[in-house]
């Protein structure tokens, strides 16, 4: 039989999660979905151009859509999912194929849906596209490409954030240093540990360490970073003999922390703050923790060329 369409994977995934209380790994969900849908060997062997198995991708997208568009499932840990109370209610009150439009309609009115967001900030560079066009068959190729790109960015950001949050504090410190290295701020050295004085790493702008040294502090917190952290860090970089500092966090900075960093950045002294949203965007921009899977080149006719004749 033909491989079910993307939207035909939504209900099976939701039903599978509805049968279990503890979170299920994406691998468990895949295996149970293949069994529930009775996928043939041919179905399981269908691949995309890059060699990825189509049915596995559709299970991943189903879990992603149920979580991000409908709020019917949640992800308590990296690549793990469980059904929510609204998800259980949705299962008992609806039947048949679940579309993205149904998912959006089922979500809480106050929730942010249908957009790729990080800390309530929209991913830059892509126009807002109504994701429900994926349910339609008469959308133009341009709309489908843009909607698909937006969904891909949304999924990558979601998974990348989960991967970052799964790191322990030492690993996160190393990640922060690696990112600043990739951005060209010098050779990094990890200094974190007990008695580090709030300095988790340093970046030296020349091989001998004779040039400017930038101090790094990494905060893998689940709450906003306050101005007290900035004040303490400012004193630490002075005692270290530096005038440059960067604080990186997985969350965000309180407005007072931003104001304090700005107030302390006078003369040769500079303190920069990288919040969770900027961290993910910088990782994407500089290729940290991600690889390019596909590159598409879209051409259009250059009408001015033909006007020359």
QUISULZI-V864523 format. One record per residue. RES is the residue in three letters. PSI is psi as a letter, one per 30 degrees, with the letter a starting at -180 (NA if undefined). Layout:
res=(RES | RES)
psi=(PSI | PSI)
This chain:
res=(UNK | UNK | UNK | UNK | UNK | UNK | UNK | UNK | UNK | UNK | UNK | UNK | UNK | UNK | UNK | UNK | UNK | UNK | UNK | UNK | UNK | UNK | UNK | UNK | UNK | UNK | UNK | UNK | UNK | UNK | UNK | UNK | UNK | UNK | UNK | UNK | UNK | UNK | UNK | UNK | UNK | UNK | UNK | UNK | UNK | UNK | UNK | UNK | UNK | UNK | UNK | UNK | UNK | UNK | UNK | UNK | UNK | UNK | UNK | UNK | UNK | UNK | UNK | UNK | UNK | UNK | UNK | UNK | UNK | UNK | UNK | UNK | UNK | UNK | UNK | UNK | UNK | UNK | UNK | UNK | UNK | UNK | UNK | UNK | UNK | UNK | UNK | UNK | UNK | UNK | UNK | UNK | UNK | UNK | UNK | UNK | UNK | UNK | UNK | UNK | UNK | UNK | UNK | UNK | UNK | UNK | UNK | UNK | UNK | UNK | UNK | UNK | UNK | UNK | UNK | UNK | UNK | UNK | UNK | UNK | UNK | UNK | UNK | UNK | UNK | UNK | UNK | UNK | UNK | UNK | UNK | UNK | UNK | UNK | UNK | UNK | UNK | UNK | UNK | UNK | UNK | UNK | UNK | UNK | UNK | UNK | UNK | UNK | UNK | UNK | UNK | UNK | UNK | UNK | UNK | UNK | UNK | UNK | UNK | UNK | UNK | UNK | UNK | UNK | UNK | UNK | UNK | UNK | UNK | UNK | UNK | UNK | UNK | UNK | UNK | UNK | UNK | UNK | UNK | UNK | UNK | UNK | UNK | UNK | UNK | UNK | UNK | UNK | UNK | UNK | UNK | UNK | UNK | UNK | UNK | UNK | UNK | UNK | UNK | UNK | UNK | UNK | UNK | UNK | UNK | UNK | UNK | UNK | UNK | UNK | UNK | UNK | UNK | UNK | UNK | UNK | UNK | UNK | UNK | UNK | UNK | UNK | UNK | UNK | UNK | UNK | UNK | UNK | UNK | UNK | UNK | UNK | UNK | UNK | UNK | UNK | UNK | UNK | UNK | UNK | UNK | UNK | UNK | UNK | UNK | UNK | UNK | UNK | UNK | UNK | UNK | UNK | UNK | UNK | UNK | UNK | UNK | UNK | UNK | UNK | UNK | UNK | UNK | UNK | UNK | UNK | UNK | UNK | UNK | UNK | UNK | UNK | UNK | UNK | UNK | UNK | UNK | UNK | UNK | UNK | UNK | UNK | UNK | UNK | UNK | UNK | UNK | UNK | UNK | UNK | UNK | UNK | UNK | UNK | UNK | UNK | UNK | UNK | UNK | UNK | UNK | UNK | UNK | UNK | UNK | UNK | UNK | UNK | UNK)
psi=(l | k | k | l | l | e | f | f | f | e | e | e | e | e | e | e | f | f | f | k | e | l | k | k | l | f | e | e | e | e | e | e | e | e | e | e | f | h | k | l | e | e | e | f | f | k | l | l | e | g | f | k | k | e | e | e | e | e | e | e | e | e | e | e | e | e | e | e | e | f | g | f | l | l | j | f | l | k | g | k | l | l | k | l | e | e | e | e | e | e | e | f | f | l | l | a | k | k | l | e | e | e | e | e | f | f | l | k | f | f | l | j | l | g | l | j | l | k | h | g | k | k | k | l | f | k | l | k | k | j | f | f | f | f | f | l | f | g | k | l | e | e | e | e | e | e | e | e | e | e | e | e | e | e | e | e | e | e | e | e | e | e | e | e | f | f | l | l | e | e | e | e | e | e | e | e | e | e | e | e | e | f | f | g | g | a | k | l | k | k | g | l | l | k | g | f | g | g | j | f | l | l | k | k | g | l | e | f | g | f | a | k | k | k | k | k | k | k | j | i | l | g | l | k | k | l | f | e | e | e | e | e | e | e | e | e | f | e | f | f | g | l | g | k | k | k | k | k | l | f | b | l | k | l | e | e | e | e | e | e | e | e | e | f | i | l | b | f | k | k | k | k | k | j | l | e | e | e | e | e | e | e | e | e | e | g | h | j | g | l | l | j | e | k | k | k | j | k | l | l | k | j | f | f | e | f | f | f | NA)
